[in-house]
Amino acid sequence: MDIKLIANYDCICGEGPLWHPLEHKLYWADINTARIFRYDPAAGRHEQVSQDEPLGGFTIQADGKLLLFGRNGAVRTWHDGIIETVVEGIEAEQGCTFNDVIADPRGRVFCGTMPGKGHLGSLYRLDLDGSITHLFGGIGCSNGMGFTADLKRMYYTDSTPGKIYVFDYDIETGSITNQRDLVSVDTKKDGLPDGMTVDADGNLWSARWDGSSVYKFAPDGTQLDRIILPALKVSSVTFGGDDLMDMYVTSAIGAEGKAGQGEGAGGLFRLRPGVRGVPEFYSRIKL
C-alpha cells in the first residue's frame, strides 16, 4: 500500500485528524504544544494555523468553526484566530486535559479526559445548550470513539487497559448503557489502542500507540487487517477527501525524543485502503 508522508511538524503528540467538509481541508493538532495544522489536498499545501491554549480533541461545528476541548475542562470555538468560550472549565478537571472527542448525530459531543493528580480520567457529554454531564470515571486514558452504522451502539477506547468497549446508545437522549468488551489488546506486547474511526462498511479502524499500526476490526471485534506505518506511536485515524476514500493517520514523537520512533514519527500520513469512510457529525453546541 502506498503510504505518503503529507507533513511532518515533529508533533510530540499529533492527534485528532478531522476532515472539514465545508472547507475541503484536513485539520489536525499537536496537543502537547497546542498547535493546530491544516492541509489543503487540492493545493497540496499545509500550514500551522494556531498555537494558543492547551487542547485535546476538537469537533467541527455546523457553522464551520472548530470546537476545541482544552485544559481544565475548558471548551472554546476557533475560527480564523478568533476564540470564544463555551465552557469556562470543570471544577473536577482542574489541572487535567481533554483527549479524544466525538460529535454524535444530534450534535452533542462525547468528550473524554486524561487522568490528573489523584484521579483517573472521565467521559463527559456536552449537550446542545452548553451544559456538561459526567457519564463515568475510572478511565486510564480516554481515547477513540465511534458509532455503529445503525446508530444504536457507540464504541469507546480506554488505552491504559487496552480495551475498546461497545455501549448501547440512545440517539434521542444521548445516554450510553450496557458496557461490554469488544477488543482487548495485550498492551505490553502490542501497544495501546488509541484514536479510531468507522468506515462505510461498519468496520473499525484503530490506531496503535507503540504499535506502528492501524488495525481494522469487524463490528464483532474480529481483526480483519493491519497496516504498518513508519512511526512507532500511531495516534489517530480518520477518512477524508471529498469522496472519503483517503485515510489520514497522525503520529507522535512522544516524550522520549525522536530517536527510535521511526522515520515518520510526528508526521501526518495519507493512504488509500480501498474503503470509504462516513462523514463525521457536526457538533451543534450553542454559544
Order of alpha helices (4+ residues) and beta strands (2+ residues): beta-beta-beta-beta-beta-beta-beta-beta-beta-beta-beta-beta-beta-beta-beta-beta-beta-alpha-beta-beta-beta-beta-beta-beta-beta
